[in-house]
Amino acid sequence: MDNLELGNNVSIIVETNYLDKQSDPESKRFVFSYQITITNHNPVPVQLLNRHWLITDGNQHVQEVNGEGVVGEQPVIAPDQSYSYTSGAVLATSVGSMQGHYEMRSDDGELFKAPIYAFTLARPNALH
């Protein structure tokens, strides 16, 4: 478990993996997957509307990603329930980081951002 943070009573846990079989270090292609679990601790349902990511590789090259929902969905998460999904990122270096936020709306219409604090993407043994 790399990360547990609260934003408007929403917790976000991130687990990362390096995908050796999809990576090609000689071509500067390092592929990572990340599984995110979002838990709603609010008394009302919340819906994930949009995502905003800043993906930084080891050369400090930053890629900004904005989009509707996650993995083609805009899930509604009931009180005390969780939603999990797996996605991926491709970096030109063996180490990088991701951070961002989800734009969410509670059942009573309140819009808020649930922060996703920086987490590391690293090929095994790339960090000493």
N, C-alpha and C positions, 0 to 999 in steps of 0.2 A: 504494500500500500504506500504510494508515493505522496498522496495529497488528501487532506480533508479540510475543507474550508466551508464557512457558512456565508451565504448572501441571501438576505431575506428568508432565513430559516430553510434554505436549500443547501444540502451538503453535496459535494462533488468529490468522488474518489477516482483516482487515475492509476491504472496499472499499464506498464509499457513492456514491449518485447521487441527485440531485434530479430528481423526475419532474414536469416543467413542465406537461405535458398533463393530468395528473391533479390538479394543484394549482389552487387558487382563492384567491389572496392577498386579494382583497376580502372573502372569507368567512372569512378567517383559517384557511385550510386549505392546509398545506404538506406534500406527500407525498414521502417518501424511500424508496428501496430500499437494501438493504445485502446484499452477498454475503459470506458467511463461509466460510472454508476452515479446517477443523480437521485437523491432522496429528498422528498418533500416533507418537511417538518412543520408545515403550516396547517392550520385547521381547515383550509379550503383547498380544492384542487388548483394546480398551476399548470400552465401550458408553455412549452418551449417553442418560441416563435422563430428566433434567428440565432446564428452563431457568429462569433467574431474571434479569429485566431491571429496571433503573431507567431510565426515559426522562424526561429533563428538558428542558422547552422554555425559550425565552429569557425567560419570565416566572417562571422557577424553579418552575413547576408540575411535580410529579413524579408519574409514572404507574408503578405497580409491576405487572409481569407475571410470573406464575408459570405453568408448564404442563409437561405431559408431552412430552418429546422436542422436536423441531423440525420444522416443516412436516409434521406428522402421522407422523413417523418417529422411531424410537429406534435410530439406526444403530450397527452394530458396525464399528469401524475397526481393520483389521488393522495389525500393526507396519509402520512406514514407509509407511503409506498415508494418503490424505487423503479427507475427505468435505466436499463443498461444497453449500451451499444458498443460496437468495435469499429474502428476506422483506422486509417493509416496515414503516414507521411513519408516522403522520400527526401533525403538530404544529400548534399554533395560532400558532407564530412561525416566522420564516424560518431561525432557528438554534436548535439544541438539541444534546443529547448523549445517548449511551446507554452503559451499563456494566452488568456483571452477572457471572454465572458459569453454567457447566454443571455439573450433578451427573452424575458419571460413575462407572462401575464397571469395574475391570480384570477380565480373564479369571480371575484368581485370587481374585476376590471383594472386593478392596479398593475401598471407596467413597472418592471424592475430588472436590474441586471444582476445575474448570479456570477460572481467572479470565478475564473479558473486560474489559480495562481500557478506560476511557472513550475514546470516539471521537466526533467531531463530525459532526453532520448540519447542512449549511448550504446554503442557496440560493446559486447562483453570485453573486458580488459582494456577498453579505450581510456578509461579513467583510472589513474593509479593512486 
